Amino acid sequence: MAKKAKPAKSSTKASASVYKVIELVGTSSVSWADAAKNGITTATKSLRDVRVAEVTKLDVKVDKSGKLTYRAKMKLSFKYHGD
């Protein structure tokens, strides 16, 4: 009877990571792309290890004078390091 081969041991250990997801809205008077960039840039000032921003909604706010404000609602994930 042949011996069963043992699975090879990995020389590197996989590290588990946990990510937190928040919602935020970036704004701009220029464009939706600029609104998303402004939201991410502002968030990275207080969050570490920002990984992914998923834009979930785009809209435009129109004030009484007709001025446009582009808004990008997004889900932003960042690595969770604990409290």
TITOR-133202 format. One record per residue: x, y, z of N, C-alpha, C in turn; residue number from 1; residue in one letter. Coordinates in pm, whole numbers, plus 50000, padded with zeros to 5 digits. Last residue first. Example, Ala and Ser with C-alpha at 12.3 -4.5 7.8 and 13.67 -1.06 7.14 Angstrom:
residues 2
> n.X | n.Y | n.Z | ca.X | ca.Y | ca.Z | c.X | c.Y | c.Z | n | res
> 51285 | 49775 | 50708 | 51367 | 49894 | 50714 | 51290 | 50003 | 50787 | 2 | S
> 51319 | 49431 | 50780 | 51230 | 49550 | 50780 | 51320 | 49670 | 50780 | 1 | A
//
This chain:
residues 83
> n.X | n.Y | n.Z | ca.X | ca.Y | ca.Z | c.X | c.Y | c.Z | n | res
> 49091 | 55016 | 51849 | 49068 | 55150 | 51907 | 49189 | 55208 | 51970 | 83 | D
> 49210 | 54868 | 51538 | 49159 | 54865 | 51675 | 49146 | 55007 | 51729 | 82 | G
> 49273 | 54895 | 51275 | 49384 | 54871 | 51367 | 49339 | 54863 | 51512 | 81 | H
> 49154 | 54821 | 50960 | 49114 | 54841 | 51100 | 49230 | 54802 | 51190 | 80 | Y
> 49208 | 54985 | 50657 | 49250 | 54877 | 50746 | 49217 | 54914 | 50891 | 79 | K
> 48914 | 55102 | 50486 | 49048 | 55122 | 50538 | 49080 | 55012 | 50639 | 78 | F
> 48692 | 55203 | 50229 | 48741 | 55101 | 50322 | 48885 | 55132 | 50361 | 77 | S
> 48409 | 55390 | 50160 | 48554 | 55394 | 50171 | 48598 | 55288 | 50270 | 76 | L
> 48159 | 55457 | 49938 | 48197 | 55369 | 50049 | 48349 | 55362 | 50047 | 75 | K
> 48024 | 55780 | 49844 | 48110 | 55662 | 49828 | 48126 | 55583 | 49957 | 74 | M
> 47885 | 56028 | 49645 | 47867 | 55947 | 49765 | 47948 | 55820 | 49744 | 73 | K
> 47968 | 56326 | 49522 | 47998 | 56185 | 49500 | 47987 | 56112 | 49634 | 72 | A
> 47829 | 56613 | 49378 | 47846 | 56531 | 49498 | 47869 | 56386 | 49460 | 71 | R
> 47867 | 56944 | 49266 | 47874 | 56802 | 49233 | 47901 | 56725 | 49360 | 70 | Y
> 47672 | 57215 | 49267 | 47766 | 57146 | 49355 | 47758 | 56998 | 49321 | 69 | T
> 47604 | 57507 | 49076 | 47604 | 57360 | 49087 | 47709 | 57314 | 49188 | 68 | L
> 47390 | 57788 | 49097 | 47524 | 57732 | 49118 | 47514 | 57581 | 49141 | 67 | K
> 47143 | 57902 | 49089 | 47179 | 57816 | 48977 | 47319 | 57757 | 48988 | 66 | G
> 47059 | 58033 | 49309 | 47120 | 58117 | 49205 | 47161 | 58035 | 49082 | 65 | S
> 46970 | 57827 | 49474 | 46872 | 57923 | 49421 | 46929 | 58008 | 49306 | 64 | K
> 47168 | 57535 | 49374 | 47116 | 57632 | 49471 | 47024 | 57734 | 49399 | 63 | D
> 47167 | 57198 | 49314 | 47150 | 57328 | 49247 | 47094 | 57426 | 49348 | 62 | V
> 47374 | 56922 | 49331 | 47287 | 57011 | 49407 | 47285 | 57146 | 49334 | 61 | K
> 47389 | 56618 | 49171 | 47426 | 56759 | 49164 | 47324 | 56838 | 49243 | 60 | V
> 47535 | 56290 | 49226 | 47424 | 56383 | 49206 | 47478 | 56525 | 49204 | 59 | D
> 47610 | 55948 | 49231 | 47652 | 56081 | 49187 | 47527 | 56167 | 49175 | 58 | L
> 47693 | 55673 | 49435 | 47590 | 55763 | 49382 | 47654 | 55896 | 49343 | 57 | K
> 47910 | 55519 | 49497 | 47779 | 55453 | 49494 | 47670 | 55541 | 49435 | 56 | T
> 48242 | 55448 | 49447 | 48141 | 55552 | 49429 | 48006 | 55482 | 49411 | 55 | V
> 48456 | 55315 | 49669 | 48357 | 55273 | 49571 | 48250 | 55381 | 49562 | 54 | E
> 48787 | 55302 | 49744 | 48672 | 55392 | 49747 | 48579 | 55349 | 49634 | 53 | A
> 49019 | 55121 | 49942 | 48928 | 55124 | 49827 | 48820 | 55229 | 49850 | 52 | V
> 49210 | 55187 | 50154 | 49235 | 55088 | 50050 | 49150 | 55107 | 49926 | 51 | R
> 49392 | 55368 | 50392 | 49273 | 55369 | 50307 | 49303 | 55280 | 50187 | 50 | V
> 49573 | 55379 | 50619 | 49561 | 55262 | 50531 | 49429 | 55256 | 50455 | 49 | D
> 49402 | 55591 | 50851 | 49523 | 55523 | 50804 | 49486 | 55408 | 50712 | 48 | R
> 49235 | 55906 | 50850 | 49228 | 55759 | 50844 | 49360 | 55703 | 50792 | 47 | L
> 49266 | 56180 | 50828 | 49239 | 56125 | 50961 | 49230 | 55972 | 50965 | 46 | S
> 49332 | 56230 | 50569 | 49397 | 56313 | 50671 | 49375 | 56257 | 50811 | 45 | K
> 49170 | 56080 | 50409 | 49304 | 56026 | 50437 | 49382 | 56112 | 50537 | 44 | T
> 48944 | 56245 | 50379 | 48937 | 56127 | 50466 | 49075 | 56075 | 50503 | 43 | A
> 49036 | 56433 | 50190 | 49000 | 56476 | 50325 | 48999 | 56358 | 50422 | 42 | T
> 49072 | 56265 | 49967 | 49184 | 56344 | 50021 | 49157 | 56388 | 50164 | 41 | T
> 48810 | 56170 | 49927 | 48918 | 56078 | 49962 | 49034 | 56152 | 50027 | 40 | I
> 48674 | 56411 | 49863 | 48630 | 56326 | 49973 | 48740 | 56233 | 50022 | 39 | G
> 48819 | 56500 | 49637 | 48813 | 56581 | 49759 | 48771 | 56499 | 49880 | 38 | N
> 48764 | 56290 | 49455 | 48902 | 56316 | 49499 | 48903 | 56397 | 49628 | 37 | K
> 48488 | 56328 | 49422 | 48539 | 56202 | 49477 | 48681 | 56222 | 49532 | 36 | A
> 48493 | 56586 | 49306 | 48420 | 56563 | 49431 | 48469 | 56435 | 49500 | 35 | A
> 48632 | 56539 | 49072 | 48692 | 56625 | 49173 | 48624 | 56608 | 49308 | 34 | D
> 48440 | 56383 | 48945 | 48574 | 56326 | 48973 | 48643 | 56408 | 49081 | 33 | A
> 48233 | 56567 | 48917 | 48216 | 56451 | 49005 | 48349 | 56389 | 49041 | 32 | W
> 48357 | 56913 | 48927 | 48316 | 56788 | 48861 | 48293 | 56679 | 48964 | 31 | S
> 48345 | 57179 | 49060 | 48408 | 57154 | 48930 | 48353 | 57030 | 48859 | 30 | V
> 48273 | 57209 | 49314 | 48203 | 57297 | 49220 | 48251 | 57273 | 49078 | 29 | S
> 48228 | 56917 | 49516 | 48311 | 57003 | 49432 | 48223 | 57092 | 49347 | 28 | S
> 48242 | 56673 | 49783 | 48176 | 56775 | 49703 | 48277 | 56857 | 49624 | 27 | T
> 48183 | 56343 | 49906 | 48277 | 56447 | 49865 | 48203 | 56545 | 49777 | 26 | G
> 48052 | 56166 | 50165 | 48014 | 56240 | 50044 | 48119 | 56348 | 50022 | 25 | V
> 48082 | 55830 | 50290 | 48107 | 55972 | 50295 | 48065 | 56035 | 50164 | 24 | L
> 48073 | 55542 | 50494 | 48017 | 55617 | 50381 | 48051 | 55763 | 50399 | 23 | E
> 48319 | 55288 | 50566 | 48236 | 55402 | 50604 | 48177 | 55464 | 50477 | 22 | I
> 48442 | 54983 | 50677 | 48384 | 55055 | 50564 | 48296 | 55168 | 50619 | 21 | V
> 48744 | 54828 | 50779 | 48622 | 54898 | 50816 | 48574 | 54975 | 50694 | 20 | K
> 48900 | 54512 | 50765 | 48880 | 54643 | 50707 | 48746 | 54699 | 50752 | 19 | Y
> 49154 | 54303 | 50880 | 49016 | 54343 | 50894 | 49005 | 54486 | 50841 | 18 | V
> 49359 | 54030 | 50780 | 49336 | 54172 | 50799 | 49187 | 54198 | 50810 | 17 | S
> 49588 | 53772 | 50846 | 49448 | 53813 | 50830 | 49437 | 53962 | 50858 | 16 | A
> 49860 | 53653 | 50671 | 49813 | 53738 | 50779 | 49671 | 53783 | 50747 | 15 | S
> 49998 | 53338 | 50620 | 49903 | 53438 | 50570 | 49856 | 53523 | 50687 | 14 | A
> 50338 | 53267 | 50641 | 50208 | 53263 | 50707 | 50120 | 53373 | 50648 | 13 | K
> 50548 | 53079 | 50434 | 50500 | 53210 | 50476 | 50361 | 53194 | 50536 | 12 | T
> 50592 | 52821 | 50370 | 50698 | 52888 | 50443 | 50657 | 53028 | 50488 | 11 | S
> 50359 | 52561 | 50413 | 50390 | 52690 | 50354 | 50497 | 52758 | 50438 | 10 | S
> 50416 | 52219 | 50371 | 50397 | 52331 | 50463 | 50438 | 52459 | 50394 | 9 | K
> 50239 | 51993 | 50164 | 50359 | 52075 | 50187 | 50325 | 52189 | 50281 | 8 | A
> 50065 | 51714 | 50295 | 50063 | 51843 | 50227 | 50188 | 51923 | 50262 | 7 | P
> 50205 | 51390 | 50256 | 50162 | 51497 | 50345 | 50161 | 51628 | 50266 | 6 | K
> 50088 | 51114 | 50068 | 50178 | 51228 | 50078 | 50119 | 51332 | 50173 | 5 | A
> 50039 | 50790 | 50189 | 49977 | 50915 | 50147 | 50077 | 51029 | 50167 | 4 | K
> 50210 | 50507 | 50063 | 50191 | 50607 | 50168 | 50126 | 50731 | 50110 | 3 | K
> 50057 | 50219 | 49914 | 50138 | 50341 | 49903 | 50106 | 50436 | 50016 | 2 | A
> 50084 | 49884 | 50000 | 50000 | 50000 | 50000 | 50089 | 50124 | 50000 | 1 | M
//
